[in-house]
Amino acid sequence: MIEKIKGKHYLICDVCGDDYEFDSYDKAVKFKRESGWKSIKHSDGWETICEECRKEIEEL
Ligand SMILES: [Zn+2]
């Protein structure tokens, strides 16, 4: 997910909890797109997964 906290935007992996701080939403989205992160749709919403967790899931 991308969460806004006190004016900063945080890209957070929903699996391992790793987070990255950005000063704009666009930068967070750009990083997510360019760094191999993935969004998986569930019935109750989207799950955001970092590159490391994505690799683990895809290896299963
Ligand atoms: Zn992760």
N, CA, C, O and the ligand as a Tripos MOL2 file, in Angstrom:
@<TRIPOS>MOLECULE
protein
  241   239    61     0     0
PROTEIN
NO_CHARGES

@<TRIPOS>ATOM
      1 N           0.8540   -1.1970    0.0000 N.3       1 MET1
      2 CA          0.0000    0.0000    0.0000 C.3       1 MET1
      3 C           0.8860    1.2420    0.0000 C.2       1 MET1
      4 O           2.0650    1.1900    0.3500 O.2       1 MET1
      5 N           0.2940    2.3410   -0.3950 N.am      2 ILE2
      6 CA          0.9800    3.6210   -0.2390 C.3       2 ILE2
      7 C           0.1690    4.4350    0.7680 C.2       2 ILE2
      8 O          -1.0170    4.6980    0.5690 O.2       2 ILE2
      9 N           0.8240    4.8180    1.8320 N.am      3 GLU3
     10 CA          0.1200    5.4820    2.9100 C.3       3 GLU3
     11 C           0.6980    6.8790    3.1240 C.2       3 GLU3
     12 O           1.9060    7.0850    3.0180 O.2       3 GLU3
     13 N          -0.1730    7.8220    3.4250 N.am      4 LYS4
     14 CA          0.2950    9.1840    3.6870 C.3       4 LYS4
     15 C           0.2970    9.4270    5.1910 C.2       4 LYS4
     16 O          -0.7340    9.3280    5.8570 O.2       4 LYS4
     17 N           1.4820    9.7490    5.7090 N.am      5 ILE5
     18 CA          1.6100   10.0060    7.1400 C.3       5 ILE5
     19 C           2.3740   11.3120    7.3300 C.2       5 ILE5
     20 O           3.5260   11.4320    6.9140 O.2       5 ILE5
     21 N           1.7390   12.2710    7.9480 N.am      6 LYS6
     22 CA          2.3620   13.5660    8.2400 C.3       6 LYS6
     23 C           3.0560   14.1770    7.0250 C.2       6 LYS6
     24 O           4.1920   14.6410    7.1180 O.2       6 LYS6
     25 N           2.3650   14.1730    5.8860 N.am      7 GLY7
     26 CA          2.8960   14.8230    4.7000 C.3       7 GLY7
     27 C           3.8770   14.0020    3.8960 C.2       7 GLY7
     28 O           4.2750   14.4070    2.8040 O.2       7 GLY7
     29 N           4.2750   12.8490    4.4180 N.am      8 LYS8
     30 CA          5.1700   11.9580    3.6730 C.3       8 LYS8
     31 C           4.3670   10.7770    3.1570 C.2       8 LYS8
     32 O           3.3570   10.3790    3.7380 O.2       8 LYS8
     33 N           4.8480   10.2250    2.0410 N.am      9 HIS9
     34 CA          4.1780    9.0610    1.4660 C.3       9 HIS9
     35 C           5.0640    7.8430    1.6730 C.2       9 HIS9
     36 O           6.2630    7.8700    1.3960 O.2       9 HIS9
     37 N           4.4570    6.7940    2.1570 N.am     10 TYR10
     38 CA          5.2070    5.5790    2.4350 C.3      10 TYR10
     39 C           4.6930    4.4470    1.5720 C.2      10 TYR10
     40 O           3.5000    4.1460    1.5420 O.2      10 TYR10
     41 N           5.6350    3.8230    0.8650 N.am     11 LEU11
     42 CA          5.3290    2.6170    0.1160 C.3      11 LEU11
     43 C           5.6530    1.4520    1.0460 C.2      11 LEU11
     44 O           6.7970    1.2850    1.4670 O.2      11 LEU11
     45 N           4.6500    0.6550    1.3600 N.am     12 ILE12
     46 CA          4.8160   -0.3960    2.3640 C.3      12 ILE12
     47 C           4.4730   -1.7530    1.7670 C.2      12 ILE12
     48 O           3.4250   -1.9290    1.1450 O.2      12 ILE12
     49 N           5.3790   -2.7120    1.9690 N.am     13 CYS13
     50 CA          5.1040   -4.0790    1.5290 C.3      13 CYS13
     51 C           4.1120   -4.7180    2.5000 C.2      13 CYS13
     52 O           4.3420   -4.7340    3.7090 O.2      13 CYS13
     53 N           3.0190   -5.2400    1.9720 N.am     14 ASP14
     54 CA          1.9950   -5.8450    2.8270 C.3      14 ASP14
     55 C           2.3980   -7.2300    3.3350 C.2      14 ASP14
     56 O           1.7180   -7.8030    4.1860 O.2      14 ASP14
     57 N           3.4960   -7.7640    2.8150 N.am     15 VAL15
     58 CA          3.9400   -9.0850    3.2580 C.3      15 VAL15
     59 C           4.9930   -8.9540    4.3600 C.2      15 VAL15
     60 O           4.8010   -9.4830    5.4540 O.2      15 VAL15
     61 N           6.1040   -8.2580    4.0900 N.am     16 CYS16
     62 CA          7.1860   -8.1930    5.0750 C.3      16 CYS16
     63 C           7.2040   -6.8870    5.8650 C.2      16 CYS16
     64 O           7.9060   -6.7840    6.8720 O.2      16 CYS16
     65 N           6.4400   -5.8880    5.4190 N.am     17 GLY17
     66 CA          6.3640   -4.6420    6.1840 C.3      17 GLY17
     67 C           7.4750   -3.6490    5.8860 C.2      17 GLY17
     68 O           7.5490   -2.5970    6.5220 O.2      17 GLY17
     69 N           8.3340   -3.9640    4.9340 N.am     18 ASP18
     70 CA          9.3700   -3.0170    4.5210 C.3      18 ASP18
     71 C           8.7180   -1.7140    4.0620 C.2      18 ASP18
     72 O           7.7000   -1.7390    3.3700 O.2      18 ASP18
     73 N           9.2990   -0.5770    4.4450 N.am     19 ASP19
     74 CA          8.7130    0.6700    3.9560 C.3      19 ASP19
     75 C           9.7620    1.6200    3.4080 C.2      19 ASP19
     76 O          10.9160    1.6200    3.8350 O.2      19 ASP19
     77 N           9.3320    2.4220    2.4600 N.am     20 TYR20
     78 CA         10.1830    3.4060    1.8110 C.3      20 TYR20
     79 C           9.4570    4.7380    1.8660 C.2      20 TYR20
     80 O           8.2530    4.8230    1.6260 O.2      20 TYR20
     81 N          10.2250    5.7860    2.1900 N.am     21 GLU21
     82 CA          9.6190    7.1060    2.3550 C.3      21 GLU21
     83 C           9.8380    7.9580    1.1080 C.2      21 GLU21
     84 O          10.9230    7.9670    0.5260 O.2      21 GLU21
     85 N           8.7860    8.6710    0.7100 N.am     22 PHE22
     86 CA          8.8540    9.5660   -0.4480 C.3      22 PHE22
     87 C           8.1890   10.8750   -0.1010 C.2      22 PHE22
     88 O           7.3290   10.9330    0.7780 O.2      22 PHE22
     89 N           8.5910   11.9410   -0.8020 N.am     23 ASP23
     90 CA          7.9470   13.2310   -0.5170 C.3      23 ASP23
     91 C           6.7490   13.4930   -1.4150 C.2      23 ASP23
     92 O           6.0630   14.5030   -1.2560 O.2      23 ASP23
     93 N           6.4890   12.5850   -2.3640 N.am     24 SER24
     94 CA          5.2530   12.7330   -3.1420 C.3      24 SER24
     95 C           4.6960   11.3630   -3.5060 C.2      24 SER24
     96 O           5.4240   10.3720   -3.5780 O.2      24 SER24
     97 N           3.3960   11.3360   -3.7320 N.am     25 TYR25
     98 CA          2.7240   10.0830   -4.1040 C.3      25 TYR25
     99 C           3.2650    9.5720   -5.4350 C.2      25 TYR25
    100 O           3.4860    8.3740   -5.6120 O.2      25 TYR25
    101 N           3.4770   10.5100   -6.3770 N.am     26 ASP26
    102 CA          3.9700   10.1230   -7.7000 C.3      26 ASP26
    103 C           5.3180    9.4170   -7.6270 C.2      26 ASP26
    104 O           5.5610    8.4540   -8.3540 O.2      26 ASP26
    105 N           6.1930    9.8990   -6.7470 N.am     27 LYS27
    106 CA          7.5170    9.2750   -6.6050 C.3      27 LYS27
    107 C           7.3900    7.8620   -6.0520 C.2      27 LYS27
    108 O           8.1180    6.9560   -6.4580 O.2      27 LYS27
    109 N           6.4740    7.6890   -5.1390 N.am     28 ALA28
    110 CA          6.2470    6.3600   -4.5650 C.3      28 ALA28
    111 C           5.7410    5.4000   -5.6430 C.2      28 ALA28
    112 O           6.1890    4.2560   -5.7240 O.2      28 ALA28
    113 N           4.8070    5.8720   -6.4660 N.am     29 VAL29
    114 CA          4.2500    5.0470   -7.5370 C.3      29 VAL29
    115 C           5.3310    4.7090   -8.5620 C.2      29 VAL29
    116 O           5.4230    3.5750   -9.0330 O.2      29 VAL29
    117 N           6.1450    5.7060   -8.8980 N.am     30 LYS30
    118 CA          7.2140    5.5090   -9.8800 C.3      30 LYS30
    119 C           8.2180    4.4660   -9.3720 C.2      30 LYS30
    120 O           8.6310    3.5750  -10.1150 O.2      30 LYS30
    121 N           8.6020    4.5890   -8.1030 N.am     31 PHE31
    122 CA          9.5420    3.6430   -7.5110 C.3      31 PHE31
    123 C           8.9490    2.2300   -7.5410 C.2      31 PHE31
    124 O           9.6260    1.2630   -7.8920 O.2      31 PHE31
    125 N           7.6900    2.1370   -7.1700 N.am     32 LYS32
    126 CA          7.0050    0.8470   -7.1250 C.3      32 LYS32
    127 C           7.0210    0.1900   -8.4980 C.2      32 LYS32
    128 O           7.2680   -1.0100   -8.6240 O.2      32 LYS32
    129 N           6.7550    0.9940   -9.5250 N.am     33 ARG33
    130 CA          6.6860    0.4810  -10.8820 C.3      33 ARG33
    131 C           8.0610    0.0480  -11.3920 C.2      33 ARG33
    132 O           8.1880   -0.9500  -12.1010 O.2      33 ARG33
    133 N           9.0810    0.8120  -11.0210 N.am     34 GLU34
    134 CA         10.4160    0.5700  -11.5800 C.3      34 GLU34
    135 C          11.2380   -0.4240  -10.7680 C.2      34 GLU34
    136 O          12.3120   -0.8370  -11.2060 O.2      34 GLU34
    137 N          10.7530   -0.8130   -9.6000 N.am     35 SER35
    138 CA         11.5580   -1.6580   -8.7210 C.3      35 SER35
    139 C          11.0300   -3.0730   -8.5850 C.2      35 SER35
    140 O          11.4330   -3.8010   -7.6780 O.2      35 SER35
    141 N          10.1410   -3.4670   -9.4680 N.am     36 GLY36
    142 CA          9.6770   -4.8390   -9.4610 C.3      36 GLY36
    143 C           8.6420   -5.1660   -8.4050 C.2      36 GLY36
    144 O           8.4040   -6.3380   -8.1120 O.2      36 GLY36
    145 N           8.0240   -4.1480   -7.8300 N.am     37 TRP37
    146 CA          6.9420   -4.4070   -6.8830 C.3      37 TRP37
    147 C           5.7070   -4.8530   -7.6680 C.2      37 TRP37
    148 O           5.6090   -4.6580   -8.8800 O.2      37 TRP37
    149 N           4.7830   -5.4480   -6.9460 N.am     38 LYS38
    150 CA          3.5860   -5.9570   -7.6070 C.3      38 LYS38
    151 C           2.3560   -5.7080   -6.7440 C.2      38 LYS38
    152 O           2.4180   -5.7650   -5.5160 O.2      38 LYS38
    153 N           1.2450   -5.4320   -7.4050 N.am     39 SER39
    154 CA         -0.0280   -5.3280   -6.6870 C.3      39 SER39
    155 C          -0.9000   -6.5070   -7.0660 C.2      39 SER39
    156 O          -1.1280   -6.7740   -8.2450 O.2      39 SER39
    157 N          -1.3790   -7.1990   -6.0650 N.am     40 ILE40
    158 CA         -2.2440   -8.3520   -6.3070 C.3      40 ILE40
    159 C          -3.6250   -8.0390   -5.7650 C.2      40 ILE40
    160 O          -3.7780   -7.6070   -4.6230 O.2      40 ILE40
    161 N          -4.6460   -8.2670   -6.6150 N.am     41 LYS41
    162 CA         -5.9990   -7.9280   -6.1950 C.3      41 LYS41
    163 C          -6.6390   -9.0840   -5.4390 C.2      41 LYS41
    164 O          -6.6420  -10.2320   -5.8820 O.2      41 LYS41
    165 N          -7.1780   -8.7300   -4.2840 N.am     42 HIS42
    166 CA         -7.9460   -9.6900   -3.4960 C.3      42 HIS42
    167 C          -9.3780   -9.1880   -3.4300 C.2      42 HIS42
    168 O          -9.6830   -8.0700   -3.8440 O.2      42 HIS42
    169 N         -10.2440  -10.0330   -2.9050 N.am     43 SER43
    170 CA        -11.6500   -9.6400   -2.8150 C.3      43 SER43
    171 C         -11.8310   -8.3970   -1.9480 C.2      43 SER43
    172 O         -12.7550   -7.6120   -2.1590 O.2      43 SER43
    173 N         -10.9370   -8.2270   -0.9700 N.am     44 ASP44
    174 CA        -11.0930   -7.0870   -0.0540 C.3      44 ASP44
    175 C         -10.1430   -5.9330   -0.3640 C.2      44 ASP44
    176 O          -9.9740   -5.0270    0.4520 O.2      44 ASP44
    177 N          -9.5180   -5.9680   -1.5530 N.am     45 GLY45
    178 CA         -8.6550   -4.8430   -1.9210 C.3      45 GLY45
    179 C          -7.3280   -5.2970   -2.5050 C.2      45 GLY45
    180 O          -7.1760   -6.4480   -2.9130 O.2      45 GLY45
    181 N          -6.3860   -4.3930   -2.5380 N.am     46 TRP46
    182 CA         -5.0990   -4.6630   -3.1650 C.3      46 TRP46
    183 C          -4.0400   -4.9820   -2.1230 C.2      46 TRP46
    184 O          -4.0270   -4.4250   -1.0250 O.2      46 TRP46
    185 N          -3.1430   -5.9080   -2.5050 N.am     47 GLU47
    186 CA         -1.9960   -6.2070   -1.6660 C.3      47 GLU47
    187 C          -0.7570   -5.7660   -2.4320 C.2      47 GLU47
    188 O          -0.5670   -6.1320   -3.5920 O.2      47 GLU47
    189 N           0.0790   -4.9790   -1.7740 N.am     48 THR48
    190 CA          1.2950   -4.4800   -2.4020 C.3      48 THR48
    191 C           2.4800   -5.3030   -1.9150 C.2      48 THR48
    192 O           2.6700   -5.4830   -0.7120 O.2      48 THR48
    193 N           3.2660   -5.7960   -2.8500 N.am     49 ILE49
    194 CA          4.3340   -6.7350   -2.5210 C.3      49 ILE49
    195 C           5.6650   -6.2500   -3.0790 C.2      49 ILE49
    196 O           5.7630   -5.9100   -4.2580 O.2      49 ILE49
    197 N           6.6860   -6.2190   -2.2310 N.am     50 CYS50
    198 CA          8.0010   -5.7470   -2.6680 C.3      50 CYS50
    199 C           8.6770   -6.7940   -3.5490 C.2      50 CYS50
    200 O           8.2080   -7.9260   -3.6720 O.2      50 CYS50
    201 N           9.7820   -6.3920   -4.1530 N.am     51 GLU51
    202 CA         10.4580   -7.2710   -5.0950 C.3      51 GLU51
    203 C          10.8990   -8.5800   -4.4370 C.2      51 GLU51
    204 O          10.7440   -9.6520   -5.0200 O.2      51 GLU51
    205 N          11.4440   -8.4920   -3.2330 N.am     52 GLU52
    206 CA         11.9280   -9.6890   -2.5410 C.3      52 GLU52
    207 C          10.7960  -10.6860   -2.2780 C.2      52 GLU52
    208 O          10.9380  -11.8800   -2.5380 O.2      52 GLU52
    209 N           9.6860  -10.1890   -1.7670 N.am     53 CYS53
    210 CA          8.5490  -11.0590   -1.4590 C.3      53 CYS53
    211 C           7.9260  -11.5980   -2.7350 C.2      53 CYS53
    212 O           7.4650  -12.7390   -2.7700 O.2      53 CYS53
    213 N           7.9130  -10.7880   -3.7750 N.am     54 ARG54
    214 CA          7.3590  -11.2240   -5.0470 C.3      54 ARG54
    215 C           8.1570  -12.4190   -5.5790 C.2      54 ARG54
    216 O           7.5860  -13.3930   -6.0700 O.2      54 ARG54
    217 N           9.4860  -12.3260   -5.4720 N.am     55 LYS55
    218 CA         10.3510  -13.4250   -5.9300 C.3      55 LYS55
    219 C          10.0450  -14.6930   -5.1660 C.2      55 LYS55
    220 O           9.9630  -15.7730   -5.7500 O.2      55 LYS55
    221 N           9.8740  -14.5620   -3.8440 N.am     56 GLU56
    222 CA          9.5870  -15.7450   -3.0190 C.3      56 GLU56
    223 C           8.2710  -16.3760   -3.4270 C.2      56 GLU56
    224 O           8.1670  -17.5980   -3.5310 O.2      56 GLU56
    225 N           7.2600  -15.5380   -3.6610 N.am     57 ILE57
    226 CA          5.9440  -16.0480   -4.0260 C.3      57 ILE57
    227 C           6.0040  -16.7440   -5.3850 C.2      57 ILE57
    228 O           5.4050  -17.8020   -5.5800 O.2      57 ILE57
    229 N           6.7340  -16.1350   -6.3210 N.am     58 GLU58
    230 CA          6.7810  -16.6890   -7.6700 C.3      58 GLU58
    231 C           7.5930  -17.9760   -7.7500 C.2      58 GLU58
    232 O           7.4340  -18.7620   -8.6840 O.2      58 GLU58
    233 N           8.4660  -18.1880   -6.7660 N.am     59 GLU59
    234 CA          9.2710  -19.4160   -6.7650 C.3      59 GLU59
    235 C           8.4850  -20.6060   -6.2540 C.2      59 GLU59
    236 O           8.8800  -21.7490   -6.4870 O.2      59 GLU59
    237 N           7.3900  -20.3660   -5.5690 N.am     60 LEU60
    238 CA          6.6110  -21.4700   -4.9810 C.3      60 LEU60
    239 C           5.9400  -22.3000   -6.0770 C.2      60 LEU60
    240 O           5.2440  -23.2700   -5.7780 O.2      60 LEU60
    241 ZN          8.1930   -7.5680    1.2120 Zn       61 ZN61
@<TRIPOS>BOND
     1     1     2 1
     2     2     3 1
     3     3     4 2
     4     3     5 am
     5     5     6 1
     6     6     7 1
     7     7     8 2
     8     7     9 am
     9     9    10 1
    10    10    11 1
    11    11    12 2
    12    11    13 am
    13    13    14 1
    14    14    15 1
    15    15    16 2
    16    15    17 am
    17    17    18 1
    18    18    19 1
    19    19    20 2
    20    19    21 am
    21    21    22 1
    22    22    23 1
    23    23    24 2
    24    23    25 am
    25    25    26 1
    26    26    27 1
    27    27    28 2
    28    27    29 am
    29    29    30 1
    30    30    31 1
    31    31    32 2
    32    31    33 am
    33    33    34 1
    34    34    35 1
    35    35    36 2
    36    35    37 am
    37    37    38 1
    38    38    39 1
    39    39    40 2
    40    39    41 am
    41    41    42 1
    42    42    43 1
    43    43    44 2
    44    43    45 am
    45    45    46 1
    46    46    47 1
    47    47    48 2
    48    47    49 am
    49    49    50 1
    50    50    51 1
    51    51    52 2
    52    51    53 am
    53    53    54 1
    54    54    55 1
    55    55    56 2
    56    55    57 am
    57    57    58 1
    58    58    59 1
    59    59    60 2
    60    59    61 am
    61    61    62 1
    62    62    63 1
    63    63    64 2
    64    63    65 am
    65    65    66 1
    66    66    67 1
    67    67    68 2
    68    67    69 am
    69    69    70 1
    70    70    71 1
    71    71    72 2
    72    71    73 am
    73    73    74 1
    74    74    75 1
    75    75    76 2
    76    75    77 am
    77    77    78 1
    78    78    79 1
    79    79    80 2
    80    79    81 am
    81    81    82 1
    82    82    83 1
    83    83    84 2
    84    83    85 am
    85    85    86 1
    86    86    87 1
    87    87    88 2
    88    87    89 am
    89    89    90 1
    90    90    91 1
    91    91    92 2
    92    91    93 am
    93    93    94 1
    94    94    95 1
    95    95    96 2
    96    95    97 am
    97    97    98 1
    98    98    99 1
    99    99   100 2
   100    99   101 am
   101   101   102 1
   102   102   103 1
   103   103   104 2
   104   103   105 am
   105   105   106 1
   106   106   107 1
   107   107   108 2
   108   107   109 am
   109   109   110 1
   110   110   111 1
   111   111   112 2
   112   111   113 am
   113   113   114 1
   114   114   115 1
   115   115   116 2
   116   115   117 am
   117   117   118 1
   118   118   119 1
   119   119   120 2
   120   119   121 am
   121   121   122 1
   122   122   123 1
   123   123   124 2
   124   123   125 am
   125   125   126 1
   126   126   127 1
   127   127   128 2
   128   127   129 am
   129   129   130 1
   130   130   131 1
   131   131   132 2
   132   131   133 am
   133   133   134 1
   134   134   135 1
   135   135   136 2
   136   135   137 am
   137   137   138 1
   138   138   139 1
   139   139   140 2
   140   139   141 am
   141   141   142 1
   142   142   143 1
   143   143   144 2
   144   143   145 am
   145   145   146 1
   146   146   147 1
   147   147   148 2
   148   147   149 am
   149   149   150 1
   150   150   151 1
   151   151   152 2
   152   151   153 am
   153   153   154 1
   154   154   155 1
   155   155   156 2
   156   155   157 am
   157   157   158 1
   158   158   159 1
   159   159   160 2
   160   159   161 am
   161   161   162 1
   162   162   163 1
   163   163   164 2
   164   163   165 am
   165   165   166 1
   166   166   167 1
   167   167   168 2
   168   167   169 am
   169   169   170 1
   170   170   171 1
   171   171   172 2
   172   171   173 am
   173   173   174 1
   174   174   175 1
   175   175   176 2
   176   175   177 am
   177   177   178 1
   178   178   179 1
   179   179   180 2
   180   179   181 am
   181   181   182 1
   182   182   183 1
   183   183   184 2
   184   183   185 am
   185   185   186 1
   186   186   187 1
   187   187   188 2
   188   187   189 am
   189   189   190 1
   190   190   191 1
   191   191   192 2
   192   191   193 am
   193   193   194 1
   194   194   195 1
   195   195   196 2
   196   195   197 am
   197   197   198 1
   198   198   199 1
   199   199   200 2
   200   199   201 am
   201   201   202 1
   202   202   203 1
   203   203   204 2
   204   203   205 am
   205   205   206 1
   206   206   207 1
   207   207   208 2
   208   207   209 am
   209   209   210 1
   210   210   211 1
   211   211   212 2
   212   211   213 am
   213   213   214 1
   214   214   215 1
   215   215   216 2
   216   215   217 am
   217   217   218 1
   218   218   219 1
   219   219   220 2
   220   219   221 am
   221   221   222 1
   222   222   223 1
   223   223   224 2
   224   223   225 am
   225   225   226 1
   226   226   227 1
   227   227   228 2
   228   227   229 am
   229   229   230 1
   230   230   231 1
   231   231   232 2
   232   231   233 am
   233   233   234 1
   234   234   235 1
   235   235   236 2
   236   235   237 am
   237   237   238 1
   238   238   239 1
   239   239   240 2
@<TRIPOS>SUBSTRUCTURE
     1 MET1         2 RESIDUE 1 A MET
     2 ILE2         6 RESIDUE 1 A ILE
     3 GLU3        10 RESIDUE 1 A GLU
     4 LYS4        14 RESIDUE 1 A LYS
     5 ILE5        18 RESIDUE 1 A ILE
     6 LYS6        22 RESIDUE 1 A LYS
     7 GLY7        26 RESIDUE 1 A GLY
     8 LYS8        30 RESIDUE 1 A LYS
     9 HIS9        34 RESIDUE 1 A HIS
    10 TYR10       38 RESIDUE 1 A TYR
    11 LEU11       42 RESIDUE 1 A LEU
    12 ILE12       46 RESIDUE 1 A ILE
    13 CYS13       50 RESIDUE 1 A CYS
    14 ASP14       54 RESIDUE 1 A ASP
    15 VAL15       58 RESIDUE 1 A VAL
    16 CYS16       62 RESIDUE 1 A CYS
    17 GLY17       66 RESIDUE 1 A GLY
    18 ASP18       70 RESIDUE 1 A ASP
    19 ASP19       74 RESIDUE 1 A ASP
    20 TYR20       78 RESIDUE 1 A TYR
    21 GLU21       82 RESIDUE 1 A GLU
    22 PHE22       86 RESIDUE 1 A PHE
    23 ASP23       90 RESIDUE 1 A ASP
    24 SER24       94 RESIDUE 1 A SER
    25 TYR25       98 RESIDUE 1 A TYR
    26 ASP26      102 RESIDUE 1 A ASP
    27 LYS27      106 RESIDUE 1 A LYS
    28 ALA28      110 RESIDUE 1 A ALA
    29 VAL29      114 RESIDUE 1 A VAL
    30 LYS30      118 RESIDUE 1 A LYS
    31 PHE31      122 RESIDUE 1 A PHE
    32 LYS32      126 RESIDUE 1 A LYS
    33 ARG33      130 RESIDUE 1 A ARG
    34 GLU34      134 RESIDUE 1 A GLU
    35 SER35      138 RESIDUE 1 A SER
    36 GLY36      142 RESIDUE 1 A GLY
    37 TRP37      146 RESIDUE 1 A TRP
    38 LYS38      150 RESIDUE 1 A LYS
    39 SER39      154 RESIDUE 1 A SER
    40 ILE40      158 RESIDUE 1 A ILE
    41 LYS41      162 RESIDUE 1 A LYS
    42 HIS42      166 RESIDUE 1 A HIS
    43 SER43      170 RESIDUE 1 A SER
    44 ASP44      174 RESIDUE 1 A ASP
    45 GLY45      178 RESIDUE 1 A GLY
    46 TRP46      182 RESIDUE 1 A TRP
    47 GLU47      186 RESIDUE 1 A GLU
    48 THR48      190 RESIDUE 1 A THR
    49 ILE49      194 RESIDUE 1 A ILE
    50 CYS50      198 RESIDUE 1 A CYS
    51 GLU51      202 RESIDUE 1 A GLU
    52 GLU52      206 RESIDUE 1 A GLU
    53 CYS53      210 RESIDUE 1 A CYS
    54 ARG54      214 RESIDUE 1 A ARG
    55 LYS55      218 RESIDUE 1 A LYS
    56 GLU56      222 RESIDUE 1 A GLU
    57 ILE57      226 RESIDUE 1 A ILE
    58 GLU58      230 RESIDUE 1 A GLU
    59 GLU59      234 RESIDUE 1 A GLU
    60 LEU60      238 RESIDUE 1 A LEU
    61 ZN61       241 GROUP 0 **** ****
